[in-house]
C-alpha cells in the first residue's frame, strides 16, 4: 500500500460521537486473496462467473445452518442503540461502520431475495439487488468489522454484527472473493502448523534461546519443551509468542509459572498456533480443521490437560467452540476444565499460595489492563460469570503494586477493541487500525494523565501487535503495551531447581 | 347485515389468519434452524434458570437498550408499556363477563394511551433529529411509526371525543369469535381505528415487528454459558465428524 496519508484522530478528553460522514472509509479494502491462497481452503480462485446466483444460494444455505443469522436479519428495528458503539464508527465517522448500517448491507439483499416485503416492495423496506457495487461494499465494510461484539451488548435483541460479518465473509469466500490476509494465514496453518509459518526447528531454536536467556538472568534452568511426550500439560499459544515483543515476554512468564508449579508441560509443533482464523472468515469447516490439530497433538503427546496462552479471539474459539469442534475431551483429566486459560492456571496457583511474587520488581510501572474484546464478551474464565474480568486483574495485582483501571465505560463488557482484531491486523488496513484504536487510546490517555499510568497490559496477541504499531501514532511509546505474564515473569521468584522437576509430574521423562 | 359489517368481519378474519399463519411459520423457522456454536454475549448466566431471568429482564425491562441509549429506552419503554396497558384494557371487548383486574385497569389504560403516543412521537423525532438514526431509517420505519400513532390517536379520540357504541363493538367482536355476525357501528373514528389495526396485524409477520418473537430465539441471549461443561453440536456439524 502507498504510504499512509490519512488524518490521525486527535485525542480528546472523552470520545465524542462524530457526525455522519458518508463514504469516509469507502476506499479501504484489504488485498483480495489470489488463487494460491483460496485453493487450500477449498474456495474458488477468483470471482466465479455466476457469482450473484452463487452468493444468494450460499446465503440461503447459511440461513438454514445458523439461527443467529436468520433471527438477526429478521429482528432489527433500527432503534439506533448500536449506532455509536462501534470503535470503527467512532474513529472513522463512516456511517456504514455503524453496526446496524453494516448489517443492513447484508440485510437489504436478504430482504430482496428472501422476504415477501423485499420481493414486492423493495423501495419501501430498503431492499436492493445484489449488484457489483453492493458486493464491493460488502468487501470493504465487512472487512472493517473486528467481530468484537460490542454492539451486541447494547442491542435489545442481542444482534451480534460479528455473526453477520462472518456470514458475509463466508459468502464472499464461496464466490472467490476472499481476503488475502486471513486466507493466506489459514493456509500456513494447514501447511506448517501456525499463522506465522514457523517450522518446528525454528520454534525449537527460539525455545532453546529462551532457556539460555532465562538461565542467564535468573540462574535457574527453566525448561521450554517442544513436542515432549508424556507431559501433564499441552500449552497452545499464539505463534507470535515465539518471536514478537511483548508477546515473548509472556511466553517466558508461562514457562516460569509451570516451572514453579512443578508440572511437566510441552508445546507442540503441530499445534503451534492458538489463534483460529477460521472464525474470522465464518468458516465452520476451516475452523474445525484448525481445531482438530490441537486434538491430534494432545493425543499424540499423551497429555492430560490443555492450557491456552494469551490470545483473545483464540480464547473465544478455545473456550466456546473447542468442545464443539474437536471434542469430546474424555481422554483428558476430568478434574480440570478443557481448555484452561493460562490466567486461570496462574490465578489458581496464586490463590493456593504456590507462587512467590516480588511485586516491587514491577515498581517502575503503573499498570492498567485492556480487556480484549473476545475474552470479555465471548468467553469466560473461572467458575463465575465475569471471571474473565476479575482473574486477569487479580493476576496483575498479585505481581504489581500499582494498578489502575481505565474509565468504566471502556472496560469489562463495554471494552473497546484494540482496532486490529477479527482478521484486520494487516498493513493494508493501517488507516482503519489507527482510527479504530482511537476510543481505547482516549481511555488510556485519561489514566496516563490523571493516574500516571505508564503501561497497559493485555492478554491477546492481536492486541499486543496492534498496540505496538498504533501507540506511536498517538504519542505513546510502543513498549507501553505489555503481556500479563510478562509482569508475572518480572515478579516471580524462582524457588525450585530443575533437578527435582519431576517429583509431581510423576511421568517417565527424565531431564535431558 | 350491512356491507360494512361483512367487510370488517372478513377483514379481521383474514388479518387474524395471516398474522397467525405468518407468525407460526416464522417461529417454526427460528426454532428449526440450528445454532451450531455457543455464542452467548458474556458475561452470561451459566444455567437455564439464569437464562430465563436474563430473557425476562430483556423483555420486561429492556435491559440491553437501557445500557445502550437512555432516550431510546425512555421513549421505547413508554410506548411498549403504554401499549401493554392499552391491550389489557382492550381485553374487555373480547371477554364476557369482564374479569375484575381488567375492570380495574380501565382508567389506567385510558391514559396509558397518551404515554404510548408520546413514546412513539419521541421515537419518530429521533429518526429526524439524530443524524445516525436518520441515516439508517427506511420509508417503512417511518410508516410503521405513523401507523402506530394513527392507531393510538384514533383510539384516544374515541375515548375522549367521538364516543362510539362500545356495547355494539363488543357484540361485534364476541360475534366474530363465535362466527355469529353482529352489526358494527359506522363511526368514522372506529372504522379508521379498526382498519389500521387490521393492517398492523397483516404486516406483523412480514416486518420488523418480528422482533417481538425474535428476542426469544436470539442465541446471544438465550444460550447458557456452559461450553466447557457440555458439548454442544448441531446435526449438520455432527455429519462432518462422520465423514
Interface residues (C-beta under 8 A of the other chain):
Chain A: X17 X19 X20 X63 X64 X65 X66 X67 X68 X70 X71 X72 X74 X75 X76 X77 X78 X79 X80 X81 X82 X83 X84 X85 X95 X98 X100 X101 X104 X115 X116 X117 X121 X123 X124 X125 X126 X149 X152 X153 X154 X155 X156 X157 X158 X159 X160 X163 X284 X285 X288 X319 X320 X321 X323 X324 X327 X328 X337 X338 X339 X376 X377 X378 X379 X380 X384 X385 X386 X388 X389 X413
Chain B: X26 X29 X30 X33 X34 X35 X36 X37 X38 X39 X41 X42 X43 X44 X45 X46 X58 X62 X64 X65 X67 X68 X69 X72 X76 X123 X126 X130 X131 X132 X133 X134 X135 X136 X137 X138 X139 X140 X141 X143 X203 X206 X207 X208 X210 X211 X214 X215 X217 X218 X219 X220 X221 X225 X227 X228 X229 X230 X231 X232 X233 X234 X236 X237 X240
